[in-house]
Amino acid sequence: MSDSQPQQPFHFPRGGRGEGGGHAPAHPSHSVGNAAAAEATTLLLAGARLTDGRTVDVRLSGGRIQAVGTAGSLPAPALSRVDLGGYLLLPAPAEPHAHGDTALTADGEGPVSYTPDEVQRRATEAALLQLGHGATALRSHVRIGDVHGLGPMEAVLQARRSLRGLTDLTTVAVPRLLTGAAGADGLVMLRDAVKMGASVIGGCPDLDPDPTGFLEAVLELADEHGCPVDLHTDGDDPARLARLAAMAGGLRPGVTIGPCGGLSRLPLDAATRAADQLAAAGVRVTCLPQGDCAALERRGLRTAPVRLLRAAGVRVSAGSGALRDAGNPVGRGDPLEAAYLLASQGGLRAGEAYESISSAAREAMGLPEVRVEAGFPAELLAVRGDRLAGVLSLAYSRIVIHRGRVVARTSAVREYCDSAVAVALDLPRQGRTEPGP
């Protein structure tokens, strides 16, 4: 069933904001108190279609998938039932590369405000927008240092706390410089950010006068605290990538780099050699098919060579990057758009493209695997449609499930005017109950 077909009214099952009659994500102020109760709720997803063509019922309880059975085989109370007839049920996307502190700043007049209240508001709104698209977990890169110090990090961490129960938000501390006299303060601030609660260490070695020294400082601190590393790099310097691979190979829990658009500008043999080195070191790559992010100097908006990287054995995930900020003033923050672009322009099959925003993204973020099978986390996305390719092409109506409860819903209706052509073709439409304008 396509998105243009009539849809039955949908109601959140009872149990709290987001589960009780509203049509938007629950307000963050209600989420902390409701999180434990929500995870104890049993919910039945009835008549959902899976990517293998089966139509099933899926019962959720305790934040996990309790059972998957043939349609009609899993009874549940009516108030705990969500009818997913006409929807494709998928593991939920995750967003591995967001910028919550700068999101939604492209349309403002004058200098961007970085007061804690403004940063928290932007980070919260951006996270909810991306949750509405289906991303139930986000990794937000947050700049620290300069005149704003640790204020943006503190604000995004506060947004994280307010969003608990709606979406899982983690932060990456992004210093500008870490070497030389100018970098001494940055190193101190990076340590403080980790103590505050930043769970990932980031930055951009390309912008430091000593990229190797920058990388050494990051890896040493990450090893000391047991943190993963997620670095910005254009990836256009093969020697620098080789050093990164050699230095990062032994780090656990691992190193991710991105967006690596510069790899696409290298000669094929150099790019292939770099991909082999990254794969051997276990370094993951997060590409940004929808555009660049403002953390890098814009050097040409090309996506990383995803097929080449995958062929070498590199685990590649796809992020959204900028969400209406200086990096991409029209960025949507939609994981399905990233997958669509990888399928339409990057040469991936629909399943491979979706994997880059779901399982590969979750793996890069250190999250548990999700499958629509009993025992797995109930992190799910239902999209109007019956096949994955169609969903990536026309994915408007969505129902988002986090920790076993419905947390967001988007419903789209398409109408056609009364015309002989529309009637003759029997085009699907949603009629009005009252005359339109």
Secondary structure, DSSP 8 states (H G I E B T S, - for coil): --TTS--------SSSTTTSS-SS---HHHHHHHHHHHHT--EEEEEEE-TTS-EEEEEEETTEEEEEEETT-S---GGGEEE-TTEEEEE---EEEE-TTTTT-TT-SSS----HHHHHHHHHHHHHHHHHHT-SEEEEEEE-BGGGBTHHHHHHHHHHHHTTTT-EEEEEEE-S--SHHHHHHHHHHHHHHHHHT--EEEE-GGGSS-HHHHHHHHHHHHHHHT--EEEEE----HHHHHHHHHHHTT-SS-EEEEE-GGGGGS-HHHHHHHHHHHHHHT-EEEE-TT---TTS---------HHHHHHHT--EEE--B-SSBTTBTT----HHHHHHHHHHTS---HHHHHHHHTHHHHHHTT-----SSTTSB--EEEEESSSHHHHHHS---EEEEETTEEEEEE-------S-HHHHHHT------SS---
